[in-house]
Structure formats: C-alpha cells, structure tokens
Amino acid sequence: MSYLAIVSAADLADVQDWVAFGKLLNRLKADRDMSFAAIQLRAKRLKLPRDLPPATLSPVMKGKRPAKEVLSCLLKVFDVAQADQATWQEAWNRLAETQPASPIPRFDEVSPRQLGIHAAISAEESIGDLPEYVSRDFDDDLRKLISAGIERGCFVVLVGRSSSGKTRSLYEAVHVVAPNWPIVQPAGTGEIVELLDGPRQRIIIWLDEMHRFFGADLRLTKEHVIRLLQFPAIVVATLWPDDYLKRKTPRGLGAPAEHENDRRLLELAEVVSVPDVLSGPEQAEAERIAETDTRIRLALDVKDAGLTQVLAAGPDLLHRWEQAPDPYAKAVISFAADARRLGVLSPVAENAFESAISGYLTSSQRVNRPRRWLADALAFGGQELHGAVSALTPVDDGQAGLLAGYVVADYVAQHIRRTECPPRSAWETLISAAEDAEDLRRLAAAANARMRYCHEEEALRRLFDRHGTGAAELAGVLFRSGREREAVDLLQRHLRDAPDDRPAADRLEQILTLAPRIDEMRAASADGDFEAGRRLAEVFVDAGEADALRARADAGSLLAAEDLAALLADRGAVDELRERADGGNQPAANSLAELLATHGRVDDLQQRADAGDEAASRQLAKLLASGTTIDGAAIQAQLAYLRRRIGSGDEAAARQLTALLFELRNEAELRREVDAGTFQAADRLVALLNATETVDRPLVDRLRAYGLDADGVPYRPREA
C-alpha cells in the first residue's frame, strides 16, 4: 500500500513548517504502530547508514528539522515506497529553503537554569536567580584551558559530586572567556554527528551530566571530539566522580571491556577536580561576599554542610527524607534515589512507584496504606524548599501538561542509602518499565557490580528482546551460570539476523572452543570427581582463564606459573596454592606466603617455615618484626577517608578500600561495599570467603555462578 494513502501528496504540499512535517511523520509512526525502540531496532536490522535512537527521533516528531539522511532512513524503516519517498524529500527540500534551521543561541542568551545550574535558596533581600559567585581556587586554570580553545579547541571535564559547584564554575568561566559564542546542548550523540556533518563554525558544546553519553548505542567517541576541536569547538562537560572512576580505570586493572571507548574519550580531556568543601581562601572570599549577599550569609551559617550544597538546599532535602511524615513518603523518595544510583536516567513513571514501593515497607505498612498514599507522598517529595528545589521534580515528555514521571535531586541520590541494595521490587519494576537501551545497560552493570546476577540477566534479556543488542553480554551471563548450550543457541539465532555483531561472534567462538573441555569435566564430575566439578564451576566463571594457565604451567612455562600463582592469590585460593607450593612450585610458595601474611595467619606460616619453606620464613619474620597491632580508630578513619576519596573521584580509592577490607578480613564491610556497587568489591568478597580456613567451597562456587538475591543471601536458581 502506498503511504501517500496515509499521508497524501496534498498533505505534504500543505506543510508550511517543521512542526507540521513532524506531525505527518507521527502519522506514519502511528499507522505502523512502532515505538521509538522498535524503530531503532528495525534501522539496525536493515543496516541503515544512520542509527535512529529515541534522542534523535523524539525532537523530530515534535517539530525539529531532521537531517536529510535521518529522514531517508526513517522512511525506509516505515517501508515507504521509493516513489513516495521522493515526494517526502521534495517537501523536505522546500521547507529547507523556506524554513531555515533555528538560529543557534549565543552563550549569553541562555539562562543559567537552562544550562543545568541548580536553583539556589532564596533569602530576604536576595536579588536575581543566582547569588554572587564565590571564586574557586581552580578558576584561573579552568579559564586558561577554555581560553586555549578559542584558537585550537578544547575538551574540559569538571569532576565533582552533586552540588559541589561544577556547573556554576563552568558557567562563570565560559561567560568570561567566550560569552558571544553560539552554544549547543546536544541531547545525544546523534545531534553531535549532525553538527559534524554541517559547516564548521566556532561553537560551544555543553555536555552537563556527561554520563548520559556513556554506554549509548551511538557512543560519543574520542574521534567525534577530535573533529569538534578542529572547528574549533569549546567542548565542556561535568561528571560525577563515580562515573569518572568507573570509566577511567584501565582495562588491565579490572575495568569492563565496554568502558574502553569511554576511557579513550576521557583520556583526551583536560580534567578539573571540583572539591565539595571550600578551601581556606575560598572560605575567606565567601565571608567577604556574605557581607552583601544574604544567600551566601545564610549558607555559611549552616555548620553541617558546605556552601555549595546549602545553596542548592541539599541538607534540607536530606532532612526532609529523614523526617518524612510517613513511611510512604520516605519510600517514594528512596525508590527514586535508588533508580538514579542504579543508572536509570529517564523519569520514573508514577505507576512505577506503585509497584516498587512494597519492598520499602513492612508487612503492616503495605496492608494499611492510606487511600491517597501515593499522591500525598509525591506531593511531599515535590514540595520546594526555599522556593527553589525539591527532592522530586515532575518532568513532562516535551508536551505541556503531559507528565512523563519524576526525577530525584542529585544531592539526594548521592547521599542516601549508598550501602543499601535496592529491594527486589525496585529491580523488577525498573527493569520491566525501562524502555531506553542505555538505562537497561546501566541497570545490568549496576546489578553485576552488586552480584545481583539474576537481575543482570533480566535487564540484558529486556535489552536484547526490545533493542536487539547485548547478545554477547547476555550469553556471558548464561555461560557463567553453566547454561552454555542456551548461550550457544541464543548467539547462533542472533548471528543469523545480525552476522556483523563482532562481540557476539567472538563470544560464540569462545564458548565453542571451551565446549570439549566442559564436556570432559562434566563427565568426570558426574563420575564422582569432586575436583573436576570445582574446575568446571571455575571455567564457567572465568571462561577457562585459570584452566589454560594450569595447562601451560604444568607443561613447564615459568611465566604461566607466575601468572597462575598471582591469579590464585587474588582469588584467595589458599588450598591450591598450598598444594602447588608443596609440589615444589616456587611462584605458588611465594604467593601463598604473602597471602597468609596478609591475613595474619601466623600459625600456618610458622608450620611452613618449620618445614623449610623460605618464602614463609621471610614473611613470618616480617610479620613478627613489625609488631603491628590493629588501631581500630585509625582503621575507621582510613576507611572513612577512602570512602570520601571515592566520592571525590579518586581512581585508586575504591581499589584501596576493598583491598584494605580484604586484608582486615572484614566480611561485613565488604558486603556493604558490594551492596553499594563499589569497584572490585564483589571480587574481594569472594576471594575473602575462599581464603578462610574453614572455606565452604560449594558456597563460593554458587556465589561466583549465581551471586546474591536482592536481600543479600546466596541466590538459588529456580531449577535448582
């Protein structure tokens, strides 16, 4: 059927602006009954030259001028006949000549609120939207970096916690250096690609909350930014420390492979750290300004929080959460904060609160909910403090009067429930409601970091089912839990439809290569070989890494023996290290002695030293000579310091924290860090359990394969 029966040639001839053009595209979309996600998936399956993510499509449907290539791809997705496509293109050409694209505003024409600066508290005699700016110690360096961009372009990223003043400092710097430059605030990478396809011009690319571009199907890459710098463009961004930390860590130190693109991108940036506490000179400057600015005076008078946080009413928001009038209001804010911490950047729909709330309430609270509990709770969360900010903010979907959902204040998301894992009802609600591919990817990553592998699988299944992506990651989850045949079947079916998916093809090849070894181990285990069963469980978790090293080490490779010993020590595998050390393997003896010393196992070291183990003798001598006693207060201070450093974006702090907890054999605190999703906490927890003198090996193997359920107990698959 000709699509001009749905949108006639007369309809296209009558179109006078891009809004009307967008309405006609919406008519095609409605007739095809396709969601934005379905459009994007079909574009990929057709191997069209342009990706069509929702961030690109939504503005077009609402009246933004589409790139000509975007229109062409969209018409192909809708199966519009070639002759009819020509009629659409003629309408596009006519509008392009008579309806030029909207002029790009200059920086000084855009309000601070539009650029992402938090609304400030109000006070008597306060004037204007913002209080006077308190100069920061890094201002000169920041402005020099941006000034350099006037001639050769620049890429500057400010890293700091919520309400630390990142965006305000960036605003002030650009306002001084390039106030008359045009500015673009892209909603997604697609808009940046469109900009790169157009004429070069001096321009500011404002990427406030840069985490929105990480993990997207159309990723922002180092190459995109390099091309922007040639305009020249001033590319500026802000980023939370945990997002920076996760992506800046080199892959060799444990960062996931999917972060490699983001790491390369961040390597290009000039990074400016923004402390959330004022220095001495900054405090003195604030005191001077406070003599004439009542908002600064009011903020300085609050003693339990920093100036920038108080200006954004952060502490008052936390107090409201802590002192909520009923458990329902507190639960609603808690769920919204959990959603943000788990990576959901889309607004939380009202009906999501209804289904998720049960996990935050007691049995009696669930049964005795008042009739208007949700309306009252959302109203409480949305009440503005100081006439400016609220814990929850309603967000529309781009059309006035249509509520898309609620977003939580950044300060609240960063400061409550950090070490509490969300309940099952929250995971299930967020995953089942998520439409955005990037939200689903972030949910899967958050579940993985917290060892909630069951929810990781749920998120990846929805990603695959709705967007056709993530096959390799989903197959990895299936393989880890011993379902290699299901993983192979999934990958083979997917590759028939998407033969160019290189990660999926690589994953399939890896599993098929391991299949004979898996069958061999499985048969031996079925015959009662306990060790074969353990090795089989290990292969599923590490994809044969340790098994391959053993084979090479046993064949005489010293390098493999050293790598294997280091790997076993990292996993806390005391028994296997002892067995290899007793067999004369020196790398294993060295690693075993270090591991025993780390855990203060003096008796074990003494026993091995008495038997002639020189590595144990050396470690025992060091341990006894140190005479170290644990200073509980000092340890707690160090833990608190490392956690603050994690909050400030210190790349090494997370690794140091989990390593310290491992050395202290503090299982309870490691579990808290697992629940918080702290980098490497899951690996350290499993290693600690594996290294205990009374190790429960079946439990360790089950944790590696299946992880934990939302309540923190070992997960048991339904078929078990």
FENCORNOR-V35393 format. One record per backbone hydrogen bond with DSSP energy under -1.0 kcal/mol. NH is the residue of the N-H (numbers start at 1). CO is the residue of the C=O. If there is no record, write none. Layout:
((NH,CO) (NH,CO))
//
This chain:
((5,2) (7,3) (12,8) (13,9) (14,10) (21,17) (22,18) (23,19) (24,20) (25,21) (26,22) (27,23) (28,24) (29,25) (30,26) (31,27) (32,28) (34,29) (39,35) (40,36) (41,37) (42,38) (43,39) (44,40) (45,41) (46,42) (47,44) (48,43) (56,53) (57,53) (58,54) (61,57) (62,58) (63,60) (64,59) (71,67) (72,68) (73,69) (74,70) (75,71) (76,72) (77,73) (78,74) (79,76) (80,75) (85,81) (86,82) (87,83) (88,84) (89,85) (90,86) (91,87) (92,88) (93,89) (94,90) (95,91) (96,92) (97,93) (98,94) (99,95) (107,181) (108,179) (109,106) (110,107) (115,111) (116,113) (117,112) (121,311) (126,123) (139,136) (142,138) (143,139) (144,140) (145,141) (146,142) (147,143) (148,144) (150,147) (152,148) (153,149) (154,233) (156,235) (157,270) (158,237) (159,272) (160,239) (164,161) (169,165) (170,166) (171,167) (172,168) (173,169) (174,170) (175,171) (176,172) (177,173) (178,174) (181,178) (183,105) (184,204) (193,189) (194,190) (195,191) (196,192) (197,193) (203,232) (204,182) (205,234) (206,184) (207,236) (210,238) (212,209) (213,210) (214,211) (225,221) (226,222) (227,223) (228,224) (229,225) (231,228) (234,203) (235,154) (236,205) (237,156) (238,207) (239,158) (244,240) (245,241) (246,242) (247,243) (248,244) (249,245) (253,250) (254,251) (255,250) (259,256) (260,257) (263,259) (264,260) (265,261) (266,262) (267,263) (268,265) (270,155) (272,157) (274,159) (283,279) (284,280) (285,281) (286,282) (287,283) (288,284) (289,285) (290,286) (291,288) (292,289) (293,289) (297,293) (298,294) (299,295) (300,296) (301,297) (302,299) (310,306) (311,307) (312,308) (313,310) (314,309) (317,313) (318,314) (319,315) (320,316) (321,317) (322,318) (323,319) (324,321) (330,326) (331,327) (332,328) (333,329) (334,330) (335,331) (336,332) (337,333) (338,334) (339,335) (340,336) (341,337) (342,338) (343,340) (344,339) (348,406) (354,350) (355,351) (356,352) (357,353) (359,356) (360,357) (361,358) (366,362) (367,363) (368,364) (373,370) (376,372) (377,373) (378,374) (379,375) (380,376) (381,377) (382,378) (383,380) (385,389) (388,385) (389,385) (392,381) (393,407) (395,405) (397,402) (402,399) (404,395) (405,395) (406,348) (407,393) (409,391) (413,409) (414,410) (416,412) (420,417) (427,423) (428,424) (429,425) (430,426) (431,427) (432,428) (433,429) (434,430) (440,436) (441,437) (442,438) (443,439) (444,440) (445,441) (446,442) (447,443) (448,444) (449,445) (450,446) (451,448) (452,447) (453,451) (456,452) (457,453) (458,454) (459,455) (460,456) (461,457) (462,458) (463,459) (464,460) (465,461) (466,462) (467,463) (468,464) (474,470) (475,471) (476,472) (477,473) (478,474) (479,475) (480,476) (481,477) (482,479) (483,478) (487,483) (488,484) (489,485) (490,486) (491,487) (492,488) (493,489) (494,490) (495,491) (496,492) (498,494) (501,498) (502,500) (505,501) (506,502) (507,503) (508,504) (509,505) (510,506) (511,507) (512,508) (513,509) (514,510) (515,511) (518,514) (519,515) (520,516) (521,517) (522,518) (523,519) (524,520) (525,521) (526,522) (527,523) (528,525) (529,524) (530,528) (533,529) (534,530) (535,531) (536,532) (537,533) (538,534) (539,535) (540,536) (541,537) (542,538) (543,539) (545,542) (548,544) (549,545) (550,546) (551,547) (552,548) (553,549) (554,550) (556,553) (557,552) (561,557) (562,558) (563,559) (564,560) (565,561) (566,562) (567,563) (568,564) (569,565) (570,566) (571,567) (572,569) (573,568) (574,572) (577,573) (578,574) (579,575) (580,576) (581,577) (582,578) (584,581) (585,580) (589,585) (590,586) (591,587) (592,588) (593,589) (594,590) (595,591) (596,592) (597,593) (598,594) (599,595) (600,597) (601,596) (602,600) (605,601) (606,602) (607,603) (608,604) (609,605) (610,606) (611,607) (612,609) (613,608) (617,613) (618,614) (619,615) (620,616) (621,617) (622,618) (623,619) (624,620) (625,621) (626,622) (635,631) (636,632) (637,633) (638,634) (639,635) (640,636) (641,637) (642,638) (643,639) (644,640) (645,641) (646,642) (647,643) (648,644) (649,646) (650,645) (656,652) (657,653) (658,654) (659,655) (660,656) (661,657) (662,658) (663,659) (664,660) (665,662) (666,661) (667,665) (670,666) (671,667) (672,668) (673,669) (674,670) (675,671) (676,672) (677,674) (678,673) (681,678) (684,680) (685,681) (686,682) (687,683) (688,684) (689,685) (690,686) (691,687) (695,692) (700,696) (701,697) (702,698) (703,699) (704,700) (705,701) (706,702) (707,703) (708,451) (709,713) (712,709) (715,707) (720,717))
//
